[in-house]
Amino acid sequence: MVKVSLIILNWNARSMTQEELENVAQLDTRGLDTTCVVVDNGSTDDSLEKLSSYNLPNMNYKFIETNENLGYAGGNNIGLKYSFKERFDYTILLNNDVILPKDILIKLVGIAQKDQKIGLLAPKMYFAKGY
C-alpha cells in the first residue's frame, strides 16, 4: 500500500483547519495509507486541544506541536521531517484554506507512480469566486 502524508500547518486558525480536516476526510484514499499531519505552529488559542480531539473517518492523524511560531517554512519543515522519518512514499503540503476534489490523491499518486523521474507535482489552482 502506498503511504501518503498530507501536512497542514495551523496557527491560531482552529475553525479553518477543522474545515480543512473535514474536506480531507472526504478524499478518495482507496489503495492509499493516508495520514494527515497537523503541525500546530505555536498557536496561542485552544487550537491544538480542539484539533487533536478531532477524529474523522478515512484518515490517520498525527498532531505535532511546536513551542513557538516557526513561520510558514519552519512549520512545514517540522511536518516534512516527520514524514521522512516515517518513510511516506509521497507528501503533500496543504494550506488550511484549500478545497480539494475527492479524486486528487488518486490522480496525483497515479501520475507520480507512472514516471519515477517526477520529483514534484502540483495541481492546477483556481481561486474561489470573489477572490
Secondary structure, 3 states (H helix, E strand, C coil): CEEEEEEEEECCCHHHHHHHHHHHHCCCCCCEEEEEEEEECCCCCCHHHHHHCCCCCCCEEEEEECCCCCHHHHHHHHHHHHHHHCCCCEEEEECCCCCCCCCHHHHHHHHHHHCCCCCCCCCCCCCCCCC
